Amino acid sequence: MLFSCLAKISVDKDKIVVDKLLFRPTVILDMFEDPSKARKKLKWKYSYDFFLNFGSTYRERKEKFRRSVKN
């Protein structure tokens, strides 16, 4: 999952370092549930694209980090 997200935003996986103290392998699995019941009963529509949101968050944090390093 992580590497497919990184590929979507053109980040080389060799640049990623995983801190074992912060790694939570089950958290991401909890994010992906089947929304079909909510769609059917509540007529709910999901309006966000996961990869678009991931890329946006990544770019924002990257820029914030760059600014903090310059100061």
Secondary structure, 3 states (H helix, E strand, C coil): CHHHHHHHCCCCHHHCCCCCCCCCCCHHHHHCCCCHHHHHHHCCCCCCCHHHHHHHHHHHHHHHHHHHHHC
